[in-house]
Amino acid sequence: MPTPSPLSLDGLVFDMVSSTASVVDPTSPTRFVYHQQGELVWGSYTGDTVTEGRFVGQLAGTELAISFAHELVADRSVVRGEATSRVEERDGTIALIEEFAKDGVAHESVCLQV
């Protein structure tokens, strides 16, 4: 059974600052809005290469496991997948270090609380 997390992501907003899957636009990064009830986490995201996205998952300890779907700006195609993030507290803010696969290749992105 997963360990309950002492952290709460409820109401927090994060911007993507780096990704090995794509170049992040620093003037219009993908922005994520989080909601949480117990271990259940959900939210939405938009910006940069994404027109609209949604995610849902579970926060257990310092591990966040989600499923996601989003529409790409480039061709309006829909991307679906799963990702796992390490939740780290850094100097009074929270960082999410996310691992995911795209076209069978492992990637990492970093999002910081704003």
N, C-alpha and C positions, 0 to 999 in steps of 0.2 A: 504494500500500500504506500502511495507517495506521501512524503512529509509535507504537512501544511506549510505555507509560506508566511513569514512574518511581514513580508512586503505587500504593499498594495499599489497597483497600477491604476486604480480607479481615478478617472478624471485627468490623468497625465497625458501630456502631448510630447511626442518625440519627432525629431527630424533625422533623416538618414544623412550621415556625413561621409560614409565610404561604402563601396561595394566592389567585390571582385567580378561581379556579373555585368556591371555597366559603369559608365562615368556618371557621377552624381553632379547635378547642376547646383552649385552653391547658392545661387540667387533664387532658385525655386526647387528646393529638395522635396522629396516625398515626405509628407507629414502624416503621422499616425496619431489617432485619438483613441485612447484606451478606456474601457469600462471593466469593472470587476465586481463579482459577487461571490464571496468564498473563494474557491479555487477556479471558478469559471471566469474566463477572460474573453472579451469580444471588442470589436471596434471597426474603424474605417480608416482609409488612407487615400490620398490623392496628391498629385503634383509630379513634377519631373516627367517621367515616361508613362505615368499611370493616370488615366482619366478618372477612374473610381475603383476602389478595392474594399473588400471586407475580409475579416478574419475572425476565427473563434478557436478557443483552445483552453488549456489548463495550465495554471501556475502551481507547481509543486516544489517547495523549497526555493531554490534559485534557478530552476529550469522552467522555461515557458515553452510548451509544445502547442503549435497552432496548425490549422488548415486555413488556406487562403484562396481567394479568387480575385483577379483584377482584369480590367480592360486596358489594353495598351493604346497610347496616343497614336503611335505610328500607323497602325492598320486596323485598330478597333478589335483585334483578336483578343480572346479571353485566355488568360494563363491561370492554371490551378496548381496547387501544390501543398507541400507541408514543410514546416521549418521548426527548428529548435533553437531557442535563445538562452544564453547565460545572462542572468540579470545581475549586474554589478553596481554597487554603490560607489561613486567616485566624487570625492570632494563635495558632498551634500546633494549631488544629483544622481540620477540613475542612467546607466548605459545598458543597452541591449546588444549583445554580440550574437548575431544570428547565423546559423549554419543551415544551408539548403542546397538542393541540387537543381541545376538547370541544364536540360538536354544531357543528363547523365554525368555532368561535371560538378564536383563539389565547389561551393562558393561560400563566402562570408561577407556579411554586411554589418555595419555598426550604426546604431541610432542613439542619439543623445537626447535627454530630457531638455525641453525648452521652457 
